[in-house]
């Protein structure tokens, strides 16, 4: 649980530092995080509200019990990082790279995650609701604990992903790649039409009127 009132964090980030119970983006210090570089930095019970981490490089970053609201995390690089008990809403994460990462007890809503990189990441009780995930790369990811609702997954790549139990409901699935990895996925009947074209393509079936 993130406290409602938190002191503002200071400027910049330091490697191997643990930031606990502070707020980012609620004071003039938020601009200092654009393009920030830090390794093995950890955040615990922090709030990111209108926080700008665009272009930041945070290898092995760890967020625990954090809230992210209306922020700009576009092109953030957090390879081999972790998100645990984190909620994200109204946030731009276009181009974010989180390959090799862990997401556990994470809820993402009404956010832009197009062209994101989740290669070889593990999803454990993770929900995406009303998100733009077009062009996202889930190659070799473990998605067995993921749920997608009202999401745009146009052109997303799932090659080599583990998807038994992954749930999709009212999603746009046109042009998804790696359809042969979908064994065991649970798809809502309304999504089958869009998915059928990807299935036909994987089987070499040509769909045309005449």
BALOBA-1460 file (C-alpha; in Angstrom, 3 decimals):
// residues 210
<rec num="1" residu="x" x="0.000" y="0.000" z="0.000"/>
<rec num="2" residu="x" x="1.397" y="3.371" z="-1.056"/>
<rec num="3" residu="x" x="0.820" y="6.156" z="1.517"/>
<rec num="4" residu="x" x="-1.419" y="8.955" z="0.230"/>
<rec num="5" residu="x" x="1.012" y="11.681" z="1.280"/>
<rec num="6" residu="x" x="4.669" y="11.245" z="0.376"/>
<rec num="7" residu="x" x="7.665" y="13.570" z="0.423"/>
<rec num="8" residu="x" x="9.054" y="14.548" z="-2.978"/>
<rec num="9" residu="x" x="12.119" y="12.667" z="-4.171"/>
<rec num="10" residu="x" x="15.322" y="14.577" z="-4.764"/>
<rec num="11" residu="x" x="16.785" y="15.189" z="-8.224"/>
<rec num="12" residu="x" x="18.396" y="12.413" z="-10.253"/>
<rec num="13" residu="x" x="18.880" y="8.716" z="-9.557"/>
<rec num="14" residu="x" x="21.864" y="6.794" z="-8.208"/>
<rec num="15" residu="x" x="22.881" y="3.214" z="-8.988"/>
<rec num="16" residu="x" x="22.361" y="0.600" z="-6.244"/>
<rec num="17" residu="x" x="20.150" y="3.065" z="-4.345"/>
<rec num="18" residu="x" x="16.873" y="2.165" z="-2.606"/>
<rec num="19" residu="x" x="14.148" y="4.810" z="-2.819"/>
<rec num="20" residu="x" x="11.350" y="4.192" z="-0.331"/>
<rec num="21" residu="x" x="8.073" y="6.057" z="0.274"/>
<rec num="22" residu="x" x="8.819" y="9.053" z="-1.924"/>
<rec num="23" residu="x" x="6.924" y="10.716" z="-4.769"/>
<rec num="24" residu="x" x="8.272" y="11.312" z="-8.255"/>
<rec num="25" residu="x" x="6.777" y="13.844" z="-10.654"/>
<rec num="26" residu="x" x="4.843" y="15.883" z="-8.117"/>
<rec num="27" residu="x" x="7.528" y="18.552" z="-7.894"/>
<rec num="28" residu="x" x="9.981" y="20.238" z="-10.248"/>
<rec num="29" residu="x" x="12.454" y="17.365" z="-9.857"/>
<rec num="30" residu="x" x="10.585" y="15.168" z="-12.373"/>
<rec num="31" residu="x" x="12.400" y="16.673" z="-15.379"/>
<rec num="32" residu="x" x="15.722" y="15.432" z="-13.957"/>
<rec num="33" residu="x" x="14.672" y="11.812" z="-14.601"/>
<rec num="34" residu="x" x="14.482" y="12.168" z="-18.395"/>
<rec num="35" residu="x" x="17.353" y="10.108" z="-19.792"/>
<rec num="36" residu="x" x="18.528" y="9.134" z="-16.309"/>
<rec num="37" residu="x" x="21.016" y="6.269" z="-15.975"/>
<rec num="38" residu="x" x="21.203" y="3.953" z="-12.962"/>
<rec num="39" residu="x" x="21.804" y="0.243" z="-12.432"/>
<rec num="40" residu="x" x="20.216" y="-2.017" z="-9.824"/>
<rec num="41" residu="x" x="18.122" y="0.851" z="-8.452"/>
<rec num="42" residu="x" x="15.081" y="-0.099" z="-6.327"/>
<rec num="43" residu="x" x="11.817" y="1.662" z="-5.574"/>
<rec num="44" residu="x" x="9.556" y="0.617" z="-2.710"/>
<rec num="45" residu="x" x="6.112" y="2.077" z="-1.951"/>
<rec num="46" residu="x" x="6.737" y="4.997" z="-4.310"/>
<rec num="47" residu="x" x="4.273" y="7.013" z="-6.371"/>
<rec num="48" residu="x" x="5.043" y="8.170" z="-9.910"/>
<rec num="49" residu="x" x="2.483" y="10.815" z="-10.881"/>
<rec num="50" residu="x" x="3.129" y="12.764" z="-14.096"/>
<rec num="51" residu="x" x="6.699" y="11.524" z="-13.721"/>
<rec num="52" residu="x" x="8.919" y="11.672" z="-16.804"/>
<rec num="53" residu="x" x="11.391" y="8.821" z="-17.162"/>
<rec num="54" residu="x" x="11.431" y="8.953" z="-20.960"/>
<rec num="55" residu="x" x="14.637" y="7.507" z="-22.374"/>
<rec num="56" residu="x" x="15.941" y="6.477" z="-18.952"/>
<rec num="57" residu="x" x="18.293" y="3.483" z="-18.720"/>
<rec num="58" residu="x" x="17.598" y="1.509" z="-15.537"/>
<rec num="59" residu="x" x="19.112" y="-1.952" z="-15.937"/>
<rec num="60" residu="x" x="17.944" y="-4.455" z="-13.296"/>
<rec num="61" residu="x" x="15.520" y="-1.903" z="-11.858"/>
<rec num="62" residu="x" x="13.024" y="-3.125" z="-9.277"/>
<rec num="63" residu="x" x="9.630" y="-1.574" z="-8.462"/>
<rec num="64" residu="x" x="7.764" y="-2.995" z="-5.449"/>
<rec num="65" residu="x" x="4.378" y="-1.817" z="-4.122"/>
<rec num="66" residu="x" x="4.428" y="1.223" z="-6.420"/>
<rec num="67" residu="x" x="1.754" y="3.289" z="-8.202"/>
<rec num="68" residu="x" x="2.322" y="4.858" z="-11.623"/>
<rec num="69" residu="x" x="-0.187" y="7.444" z="-12.879"/>
<rec num="70" residu="x" x="-0.266" y="9.653" z="-16.002"/>
<rec num="71" residu="x" x="3.475" y="9.364" z="-16.487"/>
<rec num="72" residu="x" x="5.811" y="9.239" z="-19.496"/>
<rec num="73" residu="x" x="8.044" y="6.175" z="-19.487"/>
<rec num="74" residu="x" x="8.482" y="5.995" z="-23.240"/>
<rec num="75" residu="x" x="11.691" y="4.290" z="-24.442"/>
<rec num="76" residu="x" x="12.704" y="3.456" z="-20.885"/>
<rec num="77" residu="x" x="15.155" y="0.544" z="-20.766"/>
<rec num="78" residu="x" x="14.651" y="-1.755" z="-17.797"/>
<rec num="79" residu="x" x="16.061" y="-5.058" z="-19.009"/>
<rec num="80" residu="x" x="16.152" y="-7.836" z="-16.390"/>
<rec num="81" residu="x" x="14.087" y="-5.693" z="-14.057"/>
<rec num="82" residu="x" x="11.109" y="-6.529" z="-11.855"/>
<rec num="83" residu="x" x="7.647" y="-5.107" z="-11.232"/>
<rec num="84" residu="x" x="5.914" y="-6.570" z="-8.193"/>
<rec num="85" residu="x" x="2.561" y="-5.412" z="-6.791"/>
<rec num="86" residu="x" x="2.499" y="-2.408" z="-9.122"/>
<rec num="87" residu="x" x="-0.455" y="-0.565" z="-10.678"/>
<rec num="88" residu="x" x="-0.080" y="1.544" z="-13.815"/>
<rec num="89" residu="x" x="-2.748" y="3.821" z="-15.316"/>
<rec num="90" residu="x" x="-2.925" y="6.466" z="-18.027"/>
<rec num="91" residu="x" x="0.782" y="6.147" z="-18.728"/>
<rec num="92" residu="x" x="2.765" y="6.304" z="-21.974"/>
<rec num="93" residu="x" x="5.294" y="3.467" z="-22.250"/>
<rec num="94" residu="x" x="5.828" y="3.399" z="-26.014"/>
<rec num="95" residu="x" x="9.072" y="1.600" z="-26.837"/>
<rec num="96" residu="x" x="9.747" y="0.478" z="-23.260"/>
<rec num="97" residu="x" x="12.211" y="-2.442" z="-23.075"/>
<rec num="98" residu="x" x="11.695" y="-4.941" z="-20.246"/>
<rec num="99" residu="x" x="13.182" y="-8.076" z="-21.766"/>
<rec num="100" residu="x" x="14.150" y="-10.787" z="-19.305"/>
<rec num="101" residu="x" x="12.064" y="-9.117" z="-16.624"/>
<rec num="102" residu="x" x="9.562" y="-10.323" z="-14.039"/>
<rec num="103" residu="x" x="6.038" y="-8.949" z="-13.602"/>
<rec num="104" residu="x" x="4.126" y="-10.251" z="-10.581"/>
<rec num="105" residu="x" x="0.762" y="-8.962" z="-9.325"/>
<rec num="106" residu="x" x="0.764" y="-6.099" z="-11.828"/>
<rec num="107" residu="x" x="-2.272" y="-4.259" z="-13.254"/>
<rec num="108" residu="x" x="-1.890" y="-1.943" z="-16.260"/>
<rec num="109" residu="x" x="-4.878" y="0.083" z="-17.498"/>
<rec num="110" residu="x" x="-5.575" y="2.675" z="-20.191"/>
<rec num="111" residu="x" x="-1.928" y="3.002" z="-21.157"/>
<rec num="112" residu="x" x="0.179" y="3.070" z="-24.334"/>
<rec num="113" residu="x" x="2.576" y="0.139" z="-24.581"/>
<rec num="114" residu="x" x="3.003" y="-0.018" z="-28.342"/>
<rec num="115" residu="x" x="6.346" y="-1.297" z="-29.673"/>
<rec num="116" residu="x" x="7.348" y="-2.519" z="-26.208"/>
<rec num="117" residu="x" x="9.886" y="-5.334" z="-25.752"/>
<rec num="118" residu="x" x="8.931" y="-8.128" z="-23.339"/>
<rec num="119" residu="x" x="11.193" y="-10.841" z="-24.758"/>
<rec num="120" residu="x" x="11.755" y="-13.713" z="-22.307"/>
<rec num="121" residu="x" x="9.878" y="-11.866" z="-19.542"/>
<rec num="122" residu="x" x="7.709" y="-13.758" z="-17.039"/>
<rec num="123" residu="x" x="4.139" y="-12.665" z="-16.277"/>
<rec num="124" residu="x" x="2.608" y="-13.883" z="-13.002"/>
<rec num="125" residu="x" x="-0.911" y="-12.567" z="-12.286"/>
<rec num="126" residu="x" x="-0.659" y="-9.633" z="-14.696"/>
<rec num="127" residu="x" x="-3.586" y="-7.813" z="-16.329"/>
<rec num="128" residu="x" x="-3.655" y="-5.374" z="-19.234"/>
<rec num="129" residu="x" x="-6.950" y="-3.498" z="-19.651"/>
<rec num="130" residu="x" x="-7.728" y="-0.962" z="-22.368"/>
<rec num="131" residu="x" x="-4.100" y="-0.776" z="-23.470"/>
<rec num="132" residu="x" x="-2.441" y="-0.178" z="-26.846"/>
<rec num="133" residu="x" x="0.038" y="-3.040" z="-27.251"/>
<rec num="134" residu="x" x="0.308" y="-2.883" z="-31.032"/>
<rec num="135" residu="x" x="3.651" y="-4.153" z="-32.248"/>
<rec num="136" residu="x" x="4.635" y="-5.417" z="-28.786"/>
<rec num="137" residu="x" x="7.226" y="-8.207" z="-28.734"/>
<rec num="138" residu="x" x="6.483" y="-11.158" z="-26.416"/>
<rec num="139" residu="x" x="8.979" y="-13.546" z="-28.042"/>
<rec num="140" residu="x" x="9.837" y="-16.429" z="-25.662"/>
<rec num="141" residu="x" x="7.893" y="-14.765" z="-22.834"/>
<rec num="142" residu="x" x="6.052" y="-16.775" z="-20.179"/>
<rec num="143" residu="x" x="2.532" y="-15.394" z="-20.491"/>
<rec num="144" residu="x" x="0.707" y="-18.139" z="-18.625"/>
<rec num="145" residu="x" x="-0.287" y="-15.697" z="-15.893"/>
<rec num="146" residu="x" x="-1.332" y="-12.835" z="-18.180"/>
<rec num="147" residu="x" x="-4.779" y="-11.482" z="-19.076"/>
<rec num="148" residu="x" x="-5.551" y="-9.014" z="-21.890"/>
<rec num="149" residu="x" x="-8.917" y="-7.222" z="-21.936"/>
<rec num="150" residu="x" x="-10.005" y="-4.574" z="-24.475"/>
<rec num="151" residu="x" x="-6.442" y="-4.287" z="-25.758"/>
<rec num="152" residu="x" x="-5.058" y="-3.520" z="-29.205"/>
<rec num="153" residu="x" x="-2.508" y="-6.244" z="-29.995"/>
<rec num="154" residu="x" x="-2.292" y="-5.572" z="-33.726"/>
<rec num="155" residu="x" x="0.959" y="-6.972" z="-35.073"/>
<rec num="156" residu="x" x="2.180" y="-8.182" z="-31.673"/>
<rec num="157" residu="x" x="4.726" y="-11.004" z="-31.770"/>
<rec num="158" residu="x" x="4.299" y="-14.184" z="-29.673"/>
<rec num="159" residu="x" x="6.873" y="-16.543" z="-31.198"/>
<rec num="160" residu="x" x="8.096" y="-19.124" z="-28.695"/>
<rec num="161" residu="x" x="5.887" y="-17.759" z="-25.905"/>
<rec num="162" residu="x" x="4.321" y="-20.011" z="-23.244"/>
<rec num="163" residu="x" x="0.614" y="-19.225" z="-23.375"/>
<rec num="164" residu="x" x="-1.349" y="-22.018" z="-21.742"/>
<rec num="165" residu="x" x="-4.019" y="-20.221" z="-19.733"/>
<rec num="166" residu="x" x="-3.300" y="-16.766" z="-21.169"/>
<rec num="167" residu="x" x="-6.656" y="-14.977" z="-21.521"/>
<rec num="168" residu="x" x="-7.811" y="-12.615" z="-24.262"/>
<rec num="169" residu="x" x="-11.157" y="-10.823" z="-24.240"/>
<rec num="170" residu="x" x="-12.417" y="-8.198" z="-26.706"/>
<rec num="171" residu="x" x="-8.930" y="-7.646" z="-28.113"/>
<rec num="172" residu="x" x="-7.760" y="-6.600" z="-31.574"/>
<rec num="173" residu="x" x="-5.604" y="-9.511" z="-32.778"/>
<rec num="174" residu="x" x="-5.074" y="-8.680" z="-36.440"/>
<rec num="175" residu="x" x="-1.649" y="-9.575" z="-37.754"/>
<rec num="176" residu="x" x="-0.337" y="-11.211" z="-34.580"/>
<rec num="177" residu="x" x="2.802" y="-13.274" z="-35.101"/>
<rec num="178" residu="x" x="3.834" y="-16.599" z="-33.616"/>
<rec num="179" residu="x" x="0.317" y="-18.006" z="-33.715"/>
<rec num="180" residu="x" x="1.654" y="-21.536" z="-33.322"/>
<rec num="181" residu="x" x="2.589" y="-20.624" z="-29.737"/>
<rec num="182" residu="x" x="-1.039" y="-20.057" z="-28.777"/>
<rec num="183" residu="x" x="-1.715" y="-23.642" z="-27.682"/>
<rec num="184" residu="x" x="-3.767" y="-23.554" z="-24.488"/>
<rec num="185" residu="x" x="-4.608" y="-19.831" z="-24.702"/>
<rec num="186" residu="x" x="-8.170" y="-18.882" z="-23.736"/>
<rec num="187" residu="x" x="-9.784" y="-16.592" z="-26.323"/>
<rec num="188" residu="x" x="-13.222" y="-14.983" z="-26.102"/>
<rec num="189" residu="x" x="-15.558" y="-15.956" z="-28.982"/>
<rec num="190" residu="x" x="-15.729" y="-12.319" z="-30.120"/>
<rec num="191" residu="x" x="-11.986" y="-12.377" z="-30.804"/>
<rec num="192" residu="x" x="-11.960" y="-15.439" z="-33.046"/>
<rec num="193" residu="x" x="-12.640" y="-13.605" z="-36.302"/>
<rec num="194" residu="x" x="-9.528" y="-11.457" z="-36.029"/>
<rec num="195" residu="x" x="-7.474" y="-14.403" z="-34.858"/>
<rec num="196" residu="x" x="-8.670" y="-16.624" z="-37.718"/>
<rec num="197" residu="x" x="-6.700" y="-14.625" z="-40.291"/>
<rec num="198" residu="x" x="-3.468" y="-15.170" z="-38.358"/>
<rec num="199" residu="x" x="-4.279" y="-18.873" z="-38.090"/>
<rec num="200" residu="x" x="-4.976" y="-19.088" z="-41.803"/>
<rec num="201" residu="x" x="-1.706" y="-17.376" z="-42.608"/>
<rec num="202" residu="x" x="0.256" y="-19.742" z="-40.362"/>
<rec num="203" residu="x" x="-1.301" y="-22.694" z="-42.194"/>
<rec num="204" residu="x" x="-0.616" y="-21.236" z="-45.606"/>
<rec num="205" residu="x" x="-4.308" y="-20.704" z="-46.352"/>
<rec num="206" residu="x" x="-5.105" y="-17.915" z="-48.795"/>
<rec num="207" residu="x" x="-8.325" y="-16.064" z="-47.976"/>
<rec num="208" residu="x" x="-9.984" y="-14.326" z="-50.923"/>
<rec num="209" residu="x" x="-13.438" y="-13.919" z="-52.389"/>
<rec num="210" residu="x" x="-12.702" y="-15.511" z="-55.761"/>
